[in-house]
Amino acid sequence: MARTMRKIGTVPPLKSLAKEAKRGFRGYPIATVAFYGPNDRFASKMVVGIIPGEQEEAVALEKWFSEGTDIRMNPEIAKEAIAFVKQWDAKSVAMVDGIIGCPHEEGIDYDGPVCPSCPFWANRDRWTGQSLG
């Protein structure tokens, strides 16, 4: 059974970023947009990175967090993310359609391979949402 993902393009606050992502690769710099959450339905973290050129590491990375509301529905955070992308004059946007993992960072927020706060993601493929057994 395939995982059902909420299409970001239908979420008004992030519609302009989703529209840019649909245009495909238009050159560098490229902005990458990813969402993370305690499960595959609630996004509590958004990360936007700026990659200046092919085979280069991100030169800027911004993170936003939300506890009570899905971050994809927050118009203030969307405005900040859009401004960040414009600040770096990104010519392309790469954006995931769903939530791709736990919002906590191993070695920073917890030790070990599995986040104790997000059991949903233990033994689960973060790209497909499928259980790994």
Residue pairs with C-beta under 8 A, 6 or more apart in sequence:
2 128
3 40
3 98
3 128
3 129
3 130
5 40
5 97
5 98
6 41
6 72
6 97
6 98
7 97
8 14
8 17
8 18
8 35
8 72
8 95
8 96
8 97
9 15
9 18
9 19
9 22
11 18
11 72
11 73
12 75
13 72
13 73
13 74
13 75
13 77
13 78
13 79
14 72
14 78
14 81
16 82
17 31
17 33
17 78
17 81
17 82
17 85
17 93
17 95
18 95
20 85
20 92
20 93
21 33
21 93
21 94
21 95
23 92
23 93
24 92
25 92
26 91
26 92
27 91
27 92
28 51
28 52
28 53
28 54
28 91
28 92
29 50
29 51
29 52
29 53
29 59
29 88
29 89
29 90
29 91
29 92
30 50
30 51
30 90
30 91
30 92
30 93
30 94
31 48
31 49
31 50
31 51
31 84
31 85
31 88
31 90
31 92
31 93
31 94
32 47
32 48
32 49
32 50
32 51
32 58
32 93
32 94
32 95
33 46
33 47
33 48
33 81
33 93
33 94
33 95
33 96
34 46
34 47
34 95
34 96
34 100
35 43
35 45
35 46
35 71
35 72
35 96
35 98
35 99
35 100
36 43
36 44
36 45
36 46
36 47
36 99
36 100
36 101
36 102
36 103
37 43
37 44
37 45
37 70
37 99
37 102
37 103
38 44
38 102
38 103
38 117
38 118
38 120
39 99
39 118
39 120
39 121
40 98
40 99
40 120
40 129
41 99
42 70
42 99
43 66
43 70
43 71
43 72
43 99
44 65
44 66
44 67
44 70
44 71
44 103
45 63
45 64
45 65
45 66
45 71
45 103
46 63
46 64
46 71
46 72
46 77
46 81
47 61
47 62
47 63
47 64
48 61
48 62
48 81
48 84
48 85
49 58
49 60
49 61
49 62
50 58
50 59
50 60
50 61
50 85
50 88
50 90
51 57
51 58
51 59
52 59
60 84
60 88
62 80
62 81
62 84
64 71
64 77
64 80
64 81
65 71
65 103
66 74
66 77
71 77
85 93
98 129
100 126
100 127
101 121
101 126
102 115
102 117
102 118
102 120
102 121
103 118
104 110
104 115
104 117
104 118
106 112
106 113
106 115
109 115
109 117
110 116
110 117
114 121
114 122
115 121
115 122
123 131
123 132
123 133
124 130
124 131
124 132
125 131
125 132
